[in-house]
Amino acid sequence: MKDNCICVLMVCCVCNTPLHGLDFFVFLCFSDVNSNSVAQKIYVEVNNTVPCVRLLNATHQIGCQSSISGDTGVIHVLESEADLEWPLTKGPNPPYMILLESHLFTRSIMMKIKKESSRIAGVTVVVPNTSPSEFSPHTTCPNENTGVYSDTYGPHLAHCNTTVWNPLGNGLSYEEFDFPVFSLKEDKQCYYDHNRVVNGSAPQYPLCAMQLFSHMFAVTDTATCMRRNDVINFSINPEMVCDPLGDFNVWGSIRPYNRSQLGHRDNESVVMAAARLDSRAFFWDVSTGAEGSISGFVTLLAAAHALRDVTQVAPPTHNILFAFFQGEAFDYIGSSRMVYDMQNGKFVIDLDNVHSLLEIGQVGLRNGSDLFLHSDPRYRCSLIHRHHARRPPVHDAPGVSQPLPPSSLQRFLRAQNIPGIVLADHRAAFNNKYYESYYDNADNLNLRYPPNMTAEEQLEFLTDTAMALTEVATVVARALYKQAGGDGTQVDNIKADSKTVTQMLFGFLVQANNSWFQALIPPELKDMLSDPPDFYVGVASSSPAKAKPLTRLVQFLLANLTGTATNLTQDQCQKPDDLPDESVQMYSYLWVQGTVPHNGTEKGPFCVRASVRLSQALSPAFDLGEYASRNYSTWTESRWKFIKARIFLVASRDLEMLTLGVGVAVLFSSLLVTYFISTKADVLFSSAREPASAAY
Amino acid sequence: MTAAVFFGCAFIAFGPAFSLFIFTIAKDPLRVIILIAGKANEGLAAISEEESSPISVREMAYVAGLGFGIMSGAFSMINTLSDSLGPGTVGMFGDSQYYFITSALMTLALTLLHTFWGVVFFDGCERKRWWVIVAVLCLHLVVSGLSLLNPLYVGSVPPVYVIMLLMAVWAFFSSGGSLHNLSLLWTCRKSNAETSS
C-alpha cells in the first residue's frame, strides 16, 4: 500500500495536474511549434502598400474594392499585352493576381482585365523609377459638369467641344473596378522561383500567391452612404461608411478684414488672386501635382511676398485678396464653398465686392517664355490689353471662342459676371503630360540639382525652374498692383524673390522637412513635415487645427511672407487682445520657430502677425443635405478597416483533398477499431493478475 | 491552407483520441473526471460509500494516459491548426509543404504513445519493475528527440510510428492481454460465424 502510494505520488508529480508542468515539458519538445513562428513560415507581409480606394459622388462610385476577407490570386507577371491571354483564358490556376510594370498600366489592358474579372483576383502595379513618356489617369475634360459652361450657358463651349484640355487623359481614375488594385515596390523573386511558365506548360504547385485586403464600406453613391451614416445613431454597432472630401482654403489680404463683420462691405472693391492647392492620382495619397498645382500656388505665394513692401509704402486703391483653394480636383470643392459663403453673407466680403479675379493655373512648363491669358469669351475684359509687351511676352488666347480652362474662376462666373483671367503656360491643351497623376513630380518640372549636394545646399540652390517661376511671379505681382490701382511709378520696384521660390520648390517637391520650413512653423508642429509630401485633399475635418499639414504649411508660409514679425511673447501671441494695438478680429497671430542662422546668433521663436485665415472648404451640398446635387461637388471617400497585402505559397487542390481524405479515413477507421476493441474488451484483457480490490 | 486541410489535419490528429473518448470514457462519468483531473482519486475515495476504490488501477492508468495524450496533442496542434485555416501553406522559406500533415501524424502518434506509456508506467509501478519506469522515460525523450530531426520527415515520423506499435504491443500485454486471448477472439468470431450461418 505504502509502495503504491509512493509510486502514485511520483507519477502525479511527474506528469500530473500541475498542468503547467506538463506544458513546460511539452513545450520543451515542441517549442518550435507556436502560432507566431508558424504564421511567419507561411506569410510575408508587404510593407508600404498604396491602394486604390473607392470614391463616390452623386451618381457613381469609382475606384477599387476587394472582398471582405481579401482577394487571393496566383501571381502572374505580365510581360506584354498579348501575355494577358494566360491569366484571362488559358491559365489553369485561376484566379490570378496580375503584376504589371508601370508601362503596361494602360487603359486597354485594365479594361480587358475588368471584362474578365471572374478569373482575376486583383492587379498590382510596380512602382517605377522613371516616368513613362506620358500618362494621365484623369478624364480628358476635367470638371466638365461643374464649371461655368453647361447646356444652358455656352453649350458649344461645354464638354470640351471646342478644346480638349487633357487629350492624354485615359479616364482610369474614374473607372470602377471590383477587384483591388495596389501599387507596390515589388520584387519578383517569389514569382521567378515558383510561377514561371516554361514552354507553355503550367507551373507546378506550390505556387506563389498574393492576397490583397482593401474592403470598402460605402457603395453606390453619396446619397446612399450618407443615409447609412445617419442610421448609425440607432444601430448597435455604429460605424460610419463614408466621409465627404474637403479641407480648408487659405486666404489672406493686403489690408486686413474684421472677421466678425461678414457679408457685403460698402465701397469695398477687392482684386482677388487665386490658385489651387490640391491634386490627385489614381492611387490614394500619393499625388504631387508639381505642374498641376504647385507651380501655381508657389507663384502666387511669391507674388504675395513681392507685394508686401510696396503695398505698405504706396498702398493701392483696392485691396488685394489672395485665395488658395483646396479640393479643386473634385469638382471645385474649395472655390464653390467660397462662392457659396460669399453669396450667403458668411464671408468677409461678398461677390459684389469682387472687382476682378486673376487666377494662376499651370505655369511651370512654359515653351520658351510664353505665357497665355485665358478668359471667358462671353465676357472679355479690358484687363488683357494692359499687359502686352511685358516681359515675358503675354499672349491672349487665340480665337475668341476658346473657353476657359478648368479653373476656380469658372465657379465665380457661375454665380456672377466678374472680370477674370486665368494665367497658363498652354495655349490650348495642357502642356502637362502627367495631369493628376503620380508622375507629375519634380522631374516633370525639370527640377534638377547638381550632383553631390547636401539637402541644405539643394535648398539654397537657384534652379532654372525657380528662375522661370520667379519671372511669372513678378509679372503677376505687377499686374495685381496695377489692377488694384497702385502707383504706376512703383511698379518697376516689384520683383519676386527667386531664393524664396527655389526654397519653396525644394520644400514642396523634394524634401518638406528642411530648415527653412521648420523655421516657419510652430515647434510643436514639426511632425507635420513628413516626406514625401502628398497633395490629395483627403476627408474633411471640422476644426482648422486638424486641417491637412500641407494646408497649414501654406497658411504659415503666407503669414510669414505677407505678415510682420512682432515683439510679442508667446503668451501675448496667444492672447493678443489684452494689448491695446492688437486685435484677433483683424489679424491672426502665429507663434513660429524662427531660424537659427549659420553664424550662430539665435533668432529664436517669435510671433507673426498676418491677415491670413483658413476658411472651410467643404462642399455646400453637405451643409444643404443635397447629396445628389448637380450644382455642387458631392465627392465622398469610403471608409475601410484595414488595407494590407501579403504573399505566400498555395498548395494544389489535390493535396488538400488528399489531406481531407486521409483525415476522414483515419477517423472512421479509428472509430471502427475502437468500437470493436471496446466490445471485446472482456475477452481481450482478461487476466487473473488484475488487482480488483486495490484501494489507494 | 483552407478548410479541407484544417479538417483533414484535425481528424488525423484527434480522430483516434476522439473515438477512444467516445467508446471508452464518455459512458462513465468517473472516467471523464479522471481524464481531466488526475488527482481526483482521493476525493472520490472519500465520498464513495464502498470500501473498494471506484476505479481500478488499470482504468486509472489508461484514462490518465489518454488525458495526457490529449493535452499534449492539443498544445502541439491547436496553433498549427489555426494557421492551416488561412489560404497559405508552409514553404516560402524552404520548409516542406507537407508540414501540416506531418504535424498531424506526429500528434496522432504522440497521443497514442502517451496512452500506452500511462498503462505501462502504472503497471511497472504496480509490479515494482523500476526498469519499466526508466524505459518509459527514456522512450519519451527519444521520441521528443526524434522530432528534432524535422524537417527530415523520413527520419522522424516512421521511427515514431514504429515505437508506437511496439508500445502498443507492450501495453496490450501489460494490461492483461495475451496471444491466447487473441486466438480466443478469433475463434469466438469464427464460432459465431459458424453458429449463425
Boltz contact constraints between the chains, C-beta under 6 A:
constraints:
  - contact:
      token1: [A, 7]
      token2: [B, 125]
      max_distance: 6.0
  - contact:
      token1: [A, 15]
      token2: [B, 68]
      max_distance: 6.0
  - contact:
      token1: [A, 16]
      token2: [B, 38]
      max_distance: 6.0
  - contact:
      token1: [A, 17]
      token2: [B, 38]
      max_distance: 6.0
  - contact:
      token1: [A, 17]
      token2: [B, 39]
      max_distance: 6.0
  - contact:
      token1: [A, 23]
      token2: [B, 75]
      max_distance: 6.0
  - contact:
      token1: [A, 26]
      token2: [B, 72]
      max_distance: 6.0
  - contact:
      token1: [A, 26]
      token2: [B, 75]
      max_distance: 6.0
  - contact:
      token1: [A, 29]
      token2: [B, 144]
      max_distance: 6.0
  - contact:
      token1: [A, 30]
      token2: [B, 76]
      max_distance: 6.0
  - contact:
      token1: [A, 33]
      token2: [B, 76]
      max_distance: 6.0
  - contact:
      token1: [A, 33]
      token2: [B, 80]
      max_distance: 6.0
  - contact:
      token1: [A, 34]
      token2: [B, 79]
      max_distance: 6.0
  - contact:
      token1: [A, 35]
      token2: [B, 79]
      max_distance: 6.0
  - contact:
      token1: [A, 38]
      token2: [B, 80]
      max_distance: 6.0
  - contact:
      token1: [A, 38]
      token2: [B, 83]
      max_distance: 6.0
  - contact:
      token1: [A, 39]
      token2: [B, 83]
      max_distance: 6.0
  - contact:
      token1: [A, 41]
      token2: [B, 90]
      max_distance: 6.0
  - contact:
      token1: [A, 41]
      token2: [B, 95]
      max_distance: 6.0
  - contact:
      token1: [A, 42]
      token2: [B, 88]
      max_distance: 6.0
  - contact:
      token1: [A, 42]
      token2: [B, 90]
      max_distance: 6.0
  - contact:
      token1: [A, 43]
      token2: [B, 88]
      max_distance: 6.0
  - contact:
      token1: [A, 72]
      token2: [B, 87]
      max_distance: 6.0
  - contact:
      token1: [A, 206]
      token2: [B, 91]
      max_distance: 6.0
  - contact:
      token1: [A, 206]
      token2: [B, 97]
      max_distance: 6.0
  - contact:
      token1: [A, 648]
      token2: [B, 88]
      max_distance: 6.0
  - contact:
      token1: [A, 649]
      token2: [B, 89]
      max_distance: 6.0
  - contact:
      token1: [A, 649]
      token2: [B, 91]
      max_distance: 6.0
  - contact:
      token1: [A, 649]
      token2: [B, 92]
      max_distance: 6.0
  - contact:
      token1: [A, 651]
      token2: [B, 1]
      max_distance: 6.0
  - contact:
      token1: [A, 651]
      token2: [B, 89]
      max_distance: 6.0
  - contact:
      token1: [A, 651]
      token2: [B, 97]
      max_distance: 6.0
  - contact:
      token1: [A, 656]
      token2: [B, 2]
      max_distance: 6.0
  - contact:
      token1: [A, 656]
      token2: [B, 4]
      max_distance: 6.0
  - contact:
      token1: [A, 656]
      token2: [B, 5]
      max_distance: 6.0
  - contact:
      token1: [A, 659]
      token2: [B, 5]
      max_distance: 6.0
  - contact:
      token1: [A, 659]
      token2: [B, 8]
      max_distance: 6.0
  - contact:
      token1: [A, 659]
      token2: [B, 101]
      max_distance: 6.0
  - contact:
      token1: [A, 660]
      token2: [B, 4]
      max_distance: 6.0
  - contact:
      token1: [A, 660]
      token2: [B, 7]
      max_distance: 6.0
  - contact:
      token1: [A, 660]
      token2: [B, 8]
      max_distance: 6.0
  - contact:
      token1: [A, 663]
      token2: [B, 8]
      max_distance: 6.0
  - contact:
      token1: [A, 663]
      token2: [B, 11]
      max_distance: 6.0
  - contact:
      token1: [A, 663]
      token2: [B, 12]
      max_distance: 6.0
  - contact:
      token1: [A, 664]
      token2: [B, 11]
      max_distance: 6.0
  - contact:
      token1: [A, 666]
      token2: [B, 11]
      max_distance: 6.0
  - contact:
      token1: [A, 666]
      token2: [B, 12]
      max_distance: 6.0
  - contact:
      token1: [A, 666]
      token2: [B, 15]
      max_distance: 6.0
  - contact:
      token1: [A, 667]
      token2: [B, 11]
      max_distance: 6.0
  - contact:
      token1: [A, 667]
      token2: [B, 15]
      max_distance: 6.0
  - contact:
      token1: [A, 670]
      token2: [B, 15]
      max_distance: 6.0
  - contact:
      token1: [A, 670]
      token2: [B, 16]
      max_distance: 6.0
  - contact:
      token1: [A, 670]
      token2: [B, 19]
      max_distance: 6.0
  - contact:
      token1: [A, 671]
      token2: [B, 19]
      max_distance: 6.0
  - contact:
      token1: [A, 674]
      token2: [B, 19]
      max_distance: 6.0
  - contact:
      token1: [A, 674]
      token2: [B, 20]
      max_distance: 6.0
  - contact:
      token1: [A, 674]
      token2: [B, 23]
      max_distance: 6.0
  - contact:
      token1: [A, 675]
      token2: [B, 23]
      max_distance: 6.0
  - contact:
      token1: [A, 678]
      token2: [B, 23]
      max_distance: 6.0
  - contact:
      token1: [A, 678]
      token2: [B, 24]
      max_distance: 6.0
  - contact:
      token1: [A, 680]
      token2: [B, 185]
      max_distance: 6.0
  - contact:
      token1: [A, 683]
      token2: [B, 184]
      max_distance: 6.0
  - contact:
      token1: [A, 683]
      token2: [B, 185]
      max_distance: 6.0
  - contact:
      token1: [A, 684]
      token2: [B, 177]
      max_distance: 6.0
  - contact:
      token1: [A, 684]
      token2: [B, 181]
      max_distance: 6.0
  - contact:
      token1: [A, 685]
      token2: [B, 175]
      max_distance: 6.0
  - contact:
      token1: [A, 685]
      token2: [B, 176]
      max_distance: 6.0
  - contact:
      token1: [A, 685]
      token2: [B, 177]
      max_distance: 6.0
  - contact:
      token1: [A, 687]
      token2: [B, 176]
      max_distance: 6.0
  - contact:
      token1: [A, 690]
      token2: [B, 176]
      max_distance: 6.0
  - contact:
      token1: [A, 693]
      token2: [B, 52]
      max_distance: 6.0
  - contact:
      token1: [A, 694]
      token2: [B, 57]
      max_distance: 6.0
  - contact:
      token1: [A, 695]
      token2: [B, 52]
      max_distance: 6.0
  - contact:
      token1: [A, 695]
      token2: [B, 53]
      max_distance: 6.0
